Amino acid sequence: MIGTMDFFDRVQSVRRRIQTACEQAQRNVSSVRLVGVTKYIGPVELAELYRAGVREFGENRLQVAKPKLEAARVNHWKDVTWHFIGQLQTNKVKEVLREFTWIHSLDRWPLALEVNKRAQELGLRVPCLLQINVSGEETKAGLAANEALSFLEAAHSLSHIQVCGLMTMAPRADVPEEIRYVFRGLRELRDHLQSAGHAGIQELSMGMSQDFEAAILEGATIVRIGQTLLPDR
């Protein structure tokens, strides 16, 4: 069994790196939220991350998340926030909304309609992020940047969705500097949407284990980190 101190050291190392990146960007470290991506671990390791101070967790598949969601319930972790960060199928929306607070992957209008419908049934107003395919890769989901404004305008009619930011996934690169343009592009789109009257678009979910510091330098407010938090096995 992996010891708690291994997790604690990893979490503290990531937090120090976040702080250093924030200092470089002349930002307050409180402006960046750490979401621990737990899709590769089980309930025992989840508990280690919780003990190490992580309180926000991200999963991309409901079935894989279920044992960990149950562990959080059994342990009465009422201070935990769950983020759904994967592609969301419309037939899974109701079950996902029962378990997850945030949806990071709002990427098509039929999904927005279904989230709004199911949220209304559950008496919820769901914070969502528009997934934007900044890099234009065909293998990546997400709206094109030039579709975001019209999507937001239409989403005003959906009273049970709160679109409060944007999310993107950058291509893999050996040198994070090579993909900073993706993070910069998302920030510039956020700024454009704000100037067009959408002041509520504040959050930028971007940056993972291999590139989160570059994302912070470009304005990330949420970083999604998995492998870097986990001790070598």
Solvent accessible surface area in square Angstrom, and as a share of the most:
residue,aa,sasa,rsa
1,M,193,0.86
2,I,40,0.20
3,G,37,0.35
4,T,53,0.31
5,M,125,0.56
6,D,68,0.35
7,F,1,0.00
8,F,81,0.34
9,D,77,0.40
10,R,66,0.24
11,V,0,0.00
12,Q,53,0.24
13,S,38,0.25
14,V,1,0.00
15,R,91,0.33
16,R,148,0.54
17,R,85,0.31
18,I,6,0.03
19,Q,87,0.39
20,T,73,0.43
21,A,2,0.01
22,C,1,0.01
23,E,109,0.49
24,Q,125,0.55
25,A,30,0.24
26,Q,171,0.76
27,R,58,0.21
28,N,102,0.52
29,V,66,0.38
30,S,91,0.59
31,S,44,0.29
32,V,14,0.08
33,R,69,0.25
34,L,12,0.06
35,V,0,0.00
36,G,0,0.00
37,V,12,0.07
38,T,0,0.00
39,K,64,0.27
40,Y,127,0.48
41,I,9,0.05
42,G,26,0.25
43,P,54,0.34
44,V,90,0.52
45,E,29,0.13
46,L,0,0.00
47,A,15,0.11
48,E,4,0.02
49,L,1,0.00
50,Y,33,0.13
51,R,139,0.51
52,A,4,0.03
53,G,32,0.31
54,V,1,0.00
55,R,83,0.30
56,E,29,0.13
57,F,0,0.00
58,G,0,0.00
59,E,0,0.00
60,N,43,0.22
61,R,148,0.54
62,L,12,0.06
63,Q,118,0.53
64,V,53,0.31
65,A,0,0.00
66,K,73,0.31
67,P,70,0.44
68,K,4,0.02
69,L,4,0.02
70,E,82,0.37
71,A,16,0.13
72,A,7,0.06
73,R,123,0.45
74,V,99,0.57
75,N,74,0.38
76,H,136,0.61
77,W,31,0.11
78,K,182,0.77
79,D,80,0.41
80,V,22,0.13
81,T,34,0.20
82,W,17,0.06
83,H,0,0.00
84,F,6,0.02
85,I,22,0.11
86,G,10,0.09
87,Q,119,0.53
88,L,1,0.01
89,Q,107,0.48
90,T,53,0.31
91,N,124,0.63
92,K,79,0.34
93,V,0,0.00
94,K,62,0.26
95,E,63,0.28
96,V,0,0.00
97,L,7,0.03
98,R,145,0.53
99,E,49,0.22
100,F,8,0.03
101,T,68,0.40
102,W,26,0.09
103,I,0,0.00
104,H,0,0.00
105,S,1,0.01
106,L,1,0.00
107,D,13,0.07
108,R,73,0.27
109,W,81,0.28
110,P,84,0.53
111,L,0,0.00
112,A,0,0.00
113,L,84,0.42
114,E,33,0.15
115,V,0,0.00
116,N,21,0.11
117,K,104,0.44
118,R,62,0.23
119,A,0,0.00
120,Q,111,0.49
121,E,90,0.41
122,L,56,0.28
123,G,64,0.62
124,L,71,0.35
125,R,148,0.54
126,V,5,0.03
127,P,22,0.14
128,C,0,0.00
129,L,0,0.00
130,L,0,0.00
131,Q,11,0.05
132,I,1,0.01
133,N,25,0.13
134,V,39,0.22
135,S,29,0.19
136,G,56,0.54
137,E,56,0.25
138,E,176,0.79
139,T,127,0.74
140,K,48,0.21
141,A,35,0.27
142,G,27,0.26
143,L,15,0.08
144,A,44,0.34
145,A,47,0.36
146,N,135,0.69
147,E,79,0.36
148,A,0,0.00
149,L,60,0.30
150,S,75,0.48
151,F,16,0.07
152,L,7,0.03
153,E,91,0.41
154,A,44,0.34
155,A,9,0.07
156,H,133,0.59
157,S,90,0.58
158,L,14,0.07
159,S,76,0.49
160,H,44,0.19
161,I,8,0.04
162,Q,75,0.33
163,V,22,0.13
164,C,13,0.08
165,G,0,0.00
166,L,0,0.00
167,M,1,0.00
168,T,0,0.00
169,M,73,0.32
170,A,7,0.05
171,P,25,0.16
172,R,192,0.70
173,A,27,0.21
174,D,147,0.76
175,V,71,0.41
176,P,48,0.30
177,E,104,0.47
178,E,107,0.48
179,I,7,0.04
180,R,50,0.18
181,Y,113,0.43
182,V,0,0.00
183,F,1,0.00
184,R,89,0.32
185,G,23,0.22
186,L,0,0.00
187,R,67,0.24
188,E,94,0.42
189,L,18,0.09
190,R,35,0.13
191,D,61,0.32
192,H,97,0.43
193,L,0,0.00
194,Q,53,0.23
195,S,96,0.62
196,A,47,0.37
197,G,65,0.62
198,H,15,0.07
199,A,69,0.53
200,G,50,0.48
201,I,4,0.02
202,Q,99,0.44
203,E,32,0.14
204,L,0,0.00
205,S,0,0.00
206,M,0,0.00
207,G,3,0.02
208,M,47,0.21
209,S,21,0.14
210,Q,56,0.25
211,D,5,0.02
212,F,0,0.00
213,E,58,0.26
214,A,6,0.05
215,A,0,0.00
216,I,0,0.00
217,L,48,0.24
218,E,6,0.03
219,G,13,0.12
220,A,0,0.00
221,T,23,0.13
222,I,0,0.00
223,V,0,0.00
224,R,6,0.02
225,I,0,0.00
226,G,9,0.08
227,Q,105,0.47
228,T,29,0.17
229,L,1,0.01
230,L,8,0.04
231,P,12,0.08
232,D,124,0.64
233,R,180,0.66
